[in-house]
Structures are given as structure tokens and as C-alpha cells.
Amino acid sequence: MAHPVLAIVFALAALAALLGLALVDLRTVPPITGTCAFVLTCAALAVAVLR
């Protein structure tokens, strides 16, 4: 039961970090967002392979 809650907390923290980054420097958001999408894709692939 704790795993979905932990995933939600991590997702909210990532969104808050991107929002904070956008407030500081809006030009850096697209590269960071692309990197986050790549890391999440790799993590999803690893989970799919391990299952």
C-alpha cells in the first residue's frame, strides 16, 4: 500500500522542482523536462523487463 503513495509523493516533488526551476529560469525547463522523461522511460522499461 505504501508504494503508490510513495510514487505520488515523488511525482509531486518532481513537478514542484520543475515549477521552481521555471520561476528561476524559464529557458531551462524544456531540456530538464526531456531528461526527466528519458529517465522515467528507462525506469519503466527496467520495471517491465524485471517483471
C-alpha positions as CSV (number, residue, x, y, z in Angstrom):
1,M,0.0,0.0,0.0
2,A,2.9,2.4,0.6
3,H,4.3,2.1,-2.9
4,P,1.5,4.1,-4.7
5,V,1.7,6.8,-2.1
6,L,5.5,7.0,-2.5
7,A,5.1,7.2,-6.3
8,I,2.7,10.1,-5.9
9,V,5.0,11.9,-3.5
10,F,7.9,11.6,-5.9
11,A,5.8,12.8,-8.8
12,L,4.6,15.8,-6.8
13,A,8.2,16.6,-5.8
14,A,9.3,16.4,-9.4
15,L,6.5,18.8,-10.5
16,A,7.3,21.2,-7.7
17,A,11.0,21.1,-8.7
18,L,10.1,21.9,-12.3
19,L,7.8,24.7,-11.2
20,G,10.6,26.2,-9.0
21,L,13.0,25.9,-11.9
22,A,10.5,27.7,-14.2
23,L,10.3,30.5,-11.7
24,V,14.1,30.9,-11.7
25,D,14.9,30.5,-15.4
26,L,12.2,29.5,-17.9
27,R,14.7,28.6,-20.6
28,T,16.0,25.6,-18.7
29,V,12.6,23.8,-18.3
30,P,12.4,22.1,-21.8
31,P,15.9,20.4,-21.5
32,I,15.2,19.3,-17.9
33,T,11.8,18.0,-18.8
34,G,13.2,16.0,-21.7
35,T,15.8,14.5,-19.4
36,C,13.1,13.6,-16.8
37,A,11.0,11.9,-19.5
38,F,14.0,9.9,-20.6
39,V,14.8,8.8,-17.1
40,L,11.2,7.8,-16.4
41,T,11.1,5.9,-19.7
42,C,14.3,4.0,-18.7
43,A,12.8,3.2,-15.3
44,A,9.6,1.9,-16.8
45,L,11.5,-0.3,-19.2
46,A,13.6,-1.7,-16.3
47,V,10.4,-2.5,-14.3
48,A,8.8,-4.1,-17.4
49,V,11.9,-6.3,-18.0
50,L,12.2,-7.3,-14.4
51,R,8.5,-8.4,-14.2
